[in-house]
Amino acid sequence: MPLNISYVPIGLACGILLHAAGFNTILTGLVSLLVFSGGAQFLIASMLVINSPLLSIVIMLFFLELRYALLGSSISKYLQGQSNLFTFLFALSLNDETYAVNYLKLSTDKKFTPSDALQIEHYALFVWTLSTIIGSLIGSAISINLTVVHFALTALFIYMIVMQIKSLLKVLVMLLTIGLSTIFLLLMKSTLGLVVATLLASFVGFMVESYIRAHYKRYRKNIFLHSFKNPAGTPEEEDEELEEENK
């Protein structure tokens, strides 16, 4: 219930913005059922407002939602023995919040079953879809200046960026993405430039992080390189630090 309640204000805002981007109430409900991702639906609204081509929107959504392949694979071990239909319905209604709740329950509560997990997902999907539909109806009843839509979406994505800043590496990848986005938007004269910039910056960040993880002993005493490390650490680093403490 706390999860469902938290969906209401965000769903209302999402429904209002989707209506401002050109979605009617039926389409708003349909995209909520099929996509079921607040970040993705806000992205759809923002890209439609700036008249982005359909291909750019699909590609951006693909990479934005690609994380669900990892989430789904990590929770799949708790769904062994279920039918293909059950797995399909579970995957269709999986999102970040329901994954967090269900993974915790499935891994710690022996009485919690896959059917319970599916029920949580469907409750969340129902509340989210209903909230966006009500938001769409509100949007159809009032006039919204698209400038407000731009401001709201910009504020949302800035917030999402700030929440991800946990190391110097992420800050540098963010700055690299901004620079590359500007360059490729000017060169390609299309929002596909955003896709290219995002992929390149992500690849650079991945390579740097992989190198640091492989050589973390070298930068442990280097203050500058140490700031690149994820503050949460890795299992290997924790084991190494534990061995040193024991010595």
N, C-alpha and C positions, 0 to 999 in steps of 0.2 A: 504493500500500500504506500509506503513512503516513496518508493520508486515511481509508482503510477502518479502520485500527487505532483512529483517534481516534473513530470512530463506536461502537465496542464499549461503552465505559463509559456513554456518553450513551444509547445504545439500550437497554442493560440497565435503566437508571434509568427511561427512558420506558415500557418494557414493564411494569415494576413499578407505576408510577403509573397507567397505563391500566387495569391489572387492579384496582387499588384503587378506580378510578372506575367499575367495573362491566363492563369489556370482558373477554370470555373470550379464550383464546389465538387462536382463529380470527379473531375480529374485530380483535384487535391486529395480526395479520399483514396482514389486509385493509386496515386504515386506514393501515398503513405503506406498503403498495404503492400505494395510491390518493392519499395525501396527500404522503408522503415529505418531511416538513418537521418537524424537531424542535420548533421553536417553536410550530408549529400544533398538533402532537400534545400538547405540554405544555399548551397553551391549552385544547384539548378536554377533557383530564383535569381541569384546574382548574375549568372552567365546569360540567362534569357533577357534580363534587363538591358544588358549591353549588347544584345543581338549577336551572341556568339553562335557559330555554326553548330549543327547537331553533332557532327563528328567530334568536335573539340569537347563538347559536354560529355559525350559517352566515354571518351578516352580519360578525361579528368576523373570521372566517376569510377572508372575501372581501377585506376591507381589509388584513388582515395579509399575505396572499399576492399582493396586487395588484402588488407590486414585480416579480414575475416577468414581467409584461407588458413592463417596461423591459429586464429582463435578456434575455428572449427576443428582443426586437427588436434589441438591440445585437449579439447573436451570430448572428442570422439571415443576415447578409451572408456568413458563412463556410459556410452550408448551401445555397447556391444550387445548383439543379439536382437536388436530392434529391427523392425521391418524397414524396407526401403521407403515406404510411404511415410513412416514416422520420421525417418532421417531427413527426408525432403521437407516435411512440415517444420521440423526443428530448425533446419538450416534457413528456411524462408523467413522465420521470425526471430533469428538470432541478431542481437546487436550488442554494443559494448556493455551496457548496463546489465542486461539480462545475463550476459556471459559471466560477468563478475559475480553476480548473485548465485547463479546456478553452479558455477565452478566451485565456489566456496562451499555450498551446501553438499554437492555431490562428493567432494573430497573429504568432508568432515562429518557428515551426518549419514549413517548407514541406513536410516529409515527413509531418507529422501530418495525418491525414485526418478527415473527419466520422465515418467508421466507427470510428476510434480513439476519438473523443470519445464516441460512443454506448456503446462498450464500457466506458469509464471510468464513465459514468453507471450502467450496468447492474450493474457490479461493486459500486459504492457502494450502489445500491438493494438488492442481494442481502444485503450485509453488514449494512446498517441493519435490514432486515426480519428477518433471522435473529437479530440482537441483541435486537430488541424482543420477538420470540417467546420467546427464552430468558428475557428479563426477566419476561415474563408467566408463564412456568412457575415461575420463582423466586417471583413474587408469589403464585401459587396454593399454594405449599408453605409459605409463612410468613404470619403474621398481621401486618398493617400497620395501625397507628393512623392514621386519617385526619388527625389533627392533624399528624403528620409530613409528610403529603402537602401540607398547607397551607404548612407551614414550608419544604419543599423548593421548591415552586413560587414562593413569595414570594421566596426567596433567588435563584432562577433569574432572575426578572424584574428584581429589583434589580440583579443583575449585568449583565443586558442593558441596563438604563438607564445604569448607570455607564459601560459601554463606549461609549455614544453621546454622552456629555457631552464635547464638544470646543469648545463656545462658550457664551457667556452666553445667547444666544438659545435654545439647546436646553434650558438649565436653566429659563428662564422658561416655555417651552412645556410642560415637564414639570410645573412648579408650577401652571400654568394648567389643565392636564389634570386634575390631582388635585382642584383646586377645583371645576371644572365637573363632574367625575364625582360628587363628593359631592352637589352641587346637583341634578343630573338623576336620580341614583339616588333621592333623597328625593322629587322631584317625580313621577317616572314609576313609582317602586316596581317597577322592572324593570331587568335588566342591559342592556336597550336604551339606558338612560341612559349607559352606558359608550361605546356606539357614537356617540351624539350628541355627547358630550363630546370624544371622540377626533377626530371630524370637525371640530368647531368649533375646537379647539386647533390642529389641523394646518393649517387654513385661515388662522388668525391668523399662525402661524409662517411659512407660505408667503408671505403678503402682506408681512410685515415683511422677510423675507429678500429678496424681489423688489425691494422699495423700496430696501434698502441696496445691492444689486447694481447697481441703476440709478443710484445716486448715490454710488458708492463713493469718488469723488474728494473729496466733502465731509467724509466721516467719517475719512479716512485719518489726519488729525492729531488727531482727537477720540478720546481714550483710552477713554471710555465706549462710544461707538458702535463703535469698532474692536474691542471685545471681543465684539460680536455676530457678527463676521465668522467664517466658517469658516476655521480655520487652514490648511486645504489650499489656500485661495484659488480663483480661477477663471482660465481662460485669458485673459480680458480684463484682469484685474488684473495678471497676470504680464507681458503685453505692454506695458501702461502703465508698469509699474515698470522694465521693460527700456529703454523709450524714454527715461525720465527719467535712468536711469543713463548712457545713451549721450550725452545732452545735457550 
